[in-house]
């Protein structure tokens, strides 16, 4: 009975959150590939103004950020109030031999959603951001020149005094929402349903790759690799705040750095004309 409840939860949460985003991203990629223009002659904007009046735009942007935060909070809430299937030893957690023992490691069955933030999470997060961000930039630049990616415009906002704070809030909300749902909740629930660690990690990574496909084929691949690393880290350590920190740093550098460099005309090698952003 509890297993059926978890399967329904899985379907509902994914449909409401990143599962639907993945379907839309695949359809947008198909649409882009069917256009007469090459993929690298098209562009996609990640963060666009939603209103002409600055304070209205800020309100709408904060509302969108609140939705992402709510997705993450919902995922963590469900993990807290709906335990996994009971094991033979009377505990809850992933099925399988010795899943609750020390040999199983500090993975999701240890209650990761309850693990607090520590100073070490900042260092681990910064390390993960560097490990993913620098190769990711090289992959993106290469893919644009090979025609495997759209030109990604991180932000089209044009009001400097609103731009940086709003971009940082959006980066934080995006990081929290994605890592809470796609890593913490999804990996934990798949383990509760009996999927082995490798399968849960793969499922999390594939989902992350799919909902980034609207940016191009290379974005899907790059985020697939990022998803494997993040889900593996979570499985091995049981910690997820370093993932949020890493994701926030990657997005914040991309958004704010782009907003500054594009205006100076320093991104022409990406096909971005001076003054864009």
PyMOL commands that set and color helices and strands:
alter all, ss='L'
color gray80, all
select helices_A, chain A and resi 2-16+18-34+39-41+54-81+102-104+108-110+112-114+119-146+160-192+197-210+213-215+217-237+241-263+268-270
alter helices_A, ss='H'
color red, helices_A
select strands_A, chain A and resi 43-47+151-155
alter strands_A, ss='S'
color yellow, strands_A
deselect
rebuild
show_as cartoon
